[in-house]
Amino acid sequence: MTPSDLPYRERYAELYNRSKEGGIRKVESAEEFIFKLNSTETDFLYIPAKHTIQVYLAMKGLGFTSNFEKLYELTRQEIGEEFANMFHYLFSLNEKQFDATKEECILGLEYAKKILALYSSEV
């Protein structure tokens, strides 16, 4: 049996586990950067959220893409407008990087945590 013959949940199980662990660590690091170091670490918010959405969609058998526009549209269609809006906010925040304010990063942190909660939902 080849990996492509496996059901999606089995095929992407290792990716799911690694992504979840790494995403949680990055968001925790971002929280520390924002509150303790007064730094705006937008990569640690956007990248784990993007990986969470990618893995969530892959586990549902909806493919795998890194293209923001395609991923945003799939998020909107398959997960919902609320998650798509949060994802778009994190993408825009990441584009600003060092020009982001602490308040924007705090909101981004909240959104990243909500998106990472997809790991707890049933795929």
C-alpha positions in Angstrom: 0.0 0.0 0.0 1.4 3.4 -0.9 0.9 6.6 1.1 -1.6 7.9 -1.5 -3.8 4.8 -1.0 -4.2 5.5 2.7 -7.2 7.4 4.0 -6.5 11.1 4.6 -6.5 10.8 8.4 -3.8 8.1 8.2 -1.8 9.8 5.4 -1.5 13.1 7.2 -1.4 11.8 10.9 2.3 12.5 11.4 2.0 15.9 9.8 -1.0 16.7 12.0 0.9 15.8 15.2 4.1 17.7 14.3 2.1 20.7 13.1 0.0 20.8 16.3 3.0 20.5 18.6 5.1 23.1 16.6 2.1 25.5 16.3 1.4 25.5 20.0 5.1 26.1 20.8 5.3 29.0 18.3 2.1 30.7 19.6 3.4 30.3 23.2 6.6 31.9 22.1 4.8 34.7 20.4 2.8 35.3 23.6 6.1 35.6 25.5 7.6 38.0 22.8 4.5 40.2 22.9 4.0 40.4 26.7 7.4 39.9 28.2 9.7 41.3 25.6 7.3 43.9 24.1 8.2 42.6 20.6 6.0 42.0 17.6 6.6 38.5 16.4 4.1 38.1 13.7 5.6 35.1 12.0 4.9 33.1 15.2 1.2 34.0 14.8 0.6 33.6 11.0 2.7 30.5 10.3 1.2 28.2 12.9 -2.3 29.4 11.9 -1.6 28.7 8.2 -0.2 25.3 9.0 -3.2 24.5 11.2 -5.6 25.4 8.3 -3.5 23.5 5.8 -3.5 20.3 7.9 -7.2 20.6 8.8 -8.1 20.8 5.1 -5.7 18.0 4.1 -7.2 15.7 6.8 -10.6 16.4 5.2 -9.3 15.4 1.8 -9.5 18.9 0.4 -5.9 19.1 -0.8 -2.9 21.0 0.3 -1.8 24.5 -0.8 0.5 27.2 0.4 -1.0 29.9 -1.8 -2.7 32.4 0.5 -5.6 33.2 -1.9 -6.5 29.6 -2.5 -6.1 28.7 1.2 -8.2 31.7 2.2 -10.9 30.7 -0.2 -10.9 27.1 1.0 -11.0 28.3 4.6 -14.0 30.5 3.9 -15.8 27.7 2.1 -15.0 24.8 4.4 -14.4 26.3 7.8 -16.4 29.5 7.7 -16.2 33.2 7.3 -15.1 33.8 10.9 -12.0 31.7 10.5 -11.3 33.1 7.0 -11.4 36.7 8.5 -9.1 35.7 11.3 -6.7 34.1 8.9 -6.8 37.2 6.6 -6.0 39.4 9.6 -3.0 37.3 10.5 -1.8 37.3 6.9 -2.1 41.1 6.8 -0.4 41.5 10.2 2.5 39.3 9.0 2.8 41.6 6.0 3.3 44.5 8.3 5.8 42.6 10.5 7.9 45.2 12.4 5.3 48.0 11.9 2.6 46.1 13.8 1.5 47.5 17.1 1.3 45.6 20.3 -2.5 45.9 20.3 -2.6 44.4 16.8 -0.4 41.5 17.9 -2.5 40.8 21.0 -5.6 40.5 18.7 -3.5 38.4 16.4 -2.5 36.2 19.3 -6.2 35.7 20.2 -7.0 34.8 16.5 -4.0 32.4 16.3 -5.2 30.6 19.4 -8.8 30.3 18.0 -7.4 28.8 14.8 -5.2 26.4 16.6 -8.3 25.2 18.4 -9.2 23.5 15.1 -6.8 20.7 16.2 -9.4 19.9 19.0 -12.3 19.8 16.6 -13.4 16.7 14.8 -12.2 16.6 11.2 
